[in-house]
Amino acid sequence: MNKKKNQSKEELKEKIKELEKEIKKLKEELLRKDATIEHLQFLLKKAEAEVGIKSGYGAEGFTLTLIELEAANRELQKLNEELAKMKAELEERVKERTKELQEKVEELEKFQRLAVGRELRMIELKEEVKRLREKLGEKSEK
């Protein structure tokens, strides 16, 4: 029984390690997306600044800058949506894994209570056998 219990604990620990690795990987991916968004925000601010400067040089410069600005803005919105989706997916996966792990912990705790209960009952029965043998005048065997 202890072997099975230890094996279950080891499996649970292994699953926890896998989950931690997966969470770390997803966090790194989110950080990369955040960095990309920050870069696009920088480009957007730069483009906005260029609009102010280039607008004085004529319609062509102003139009080109607005096109760049709109493209950067669309890309920024797309990345923000993707980032929000990834965060939601990560939260959902963490909830699911946490639930799975909680169920495993509860299963192990139930098994432990059962094993301890059986052990206590065995001790009680051994004491009862010893008392009965002593009552019959026999010596207890160990």
N, C-alpha and C positions, 0 to 999 in steps of 0.2 A: 504494500500500500504506500509506504513512504517513497518507494522508487517511482511509483506512478505520480504521486503528489509532487515530488521533486522535478519529474519530467514536465508536468503541467506548469510548474512555476518557471522552469527554464524556457518553455515554449512561450509563456506569457512575457517573460523578460525579453526574449528574442523579438516578439511582435512589437513590444514597446520600443526597442532599439530601431526596428525597421520604420516605425511610425515617426520617430524622432528624426531619422535620416530623411524621410520623405518631406517632413515639415521644413527641415533646414533647406532642402533643395528648392521647395516652393517659395520659401522666403527669399532665397537668393535670386530666384527668377523674378519675384515681385520687385526686389531692389533694382534689378537691371531695367525693368519696365519703368520704375520711378525715375531712374537716371535718364532714360530716354525722354520721358515726359518733361523733366527739368530742362533737358537740352532743347526740346522743341519750344518750351516756354521762353527760353533765352533767345532762340531764333525769332520767335514771335515778337518779343520786345525789340529786338534788333530791327526787324522788318517795320515795326511801327515807327521806330526812330527814323528809319530811312524814308518812310512815307513823308514825314515832316520835312526832311532835307531835300528829297528828290522832287517834291511837289513844286518846288520853285524852278526846276529845270525843264518843265514842260510835261505834256500829257504822257509821252512814252515812258519816262522814268516812273511816273506816278502809277500808271497802269501795271507795269511789270512788278512793282513793289506790292501792289494790292493783290495781284495774282499769287505771288509768293506768300503773302500774308494769309490769304484764304486757304492755300494748300497746307500751310503749316498749321493753321487753325483746325482744318478738317482732320489732319493727322493727329493732332493733339486730342481732339474729341474722340477719335477712334481708339487711341491708346488709353485714354481715361476710361472708356467703356470696357475695353478689354481688361484693364487693371481691376475695375470693379467686379467684373465677372469672375476673374481669377481669385480675387479675395473672397467672394461669396462661395465659390467652389471649394476653396481651401477651408473655410469655416465649416462647410457642410461635411467635408471629408474628416475634419478633426472631430466633429460631433459624432459621426458614424463610428470612427475608430474608438473614440472615448467610450461610447455605448458598448461596443464589442468588448473592450478591455474591462469595463465595469461588470459586464455579464460574466466574463471569465473569472474575475476576482470573486464575485458572489458565488460562483460554482466552486471555486477552491475553498472559500470559507465554509460553505456547506459541507464539502467533503471533509474538511478539517474537523468541524463539529461532530460529524458522524464518526470519524476515526477516533476522536478523543472520547466520545460517548461509548464506543465499543471497548476501548481500552479500560475505561473506568468500570464498565460492566464486567470485564474479564477479571479485574482486580477484586471486585466484590465477590465474584464466583469462586475465585481461588481462596479468598478468606473464608467463605462459607464452607468449602470443601475441607479446609484446614480445621475449622471448628468442629465439623461433623466427625472428622477422623479422630480428633482429640477426644471428642465425646465417646467415640467407640473404643478409645484406648490405643489407637494406632498413632504412630509417629508420622508427622507431616513429611512428604517427599518434596524435594526441590529439584 
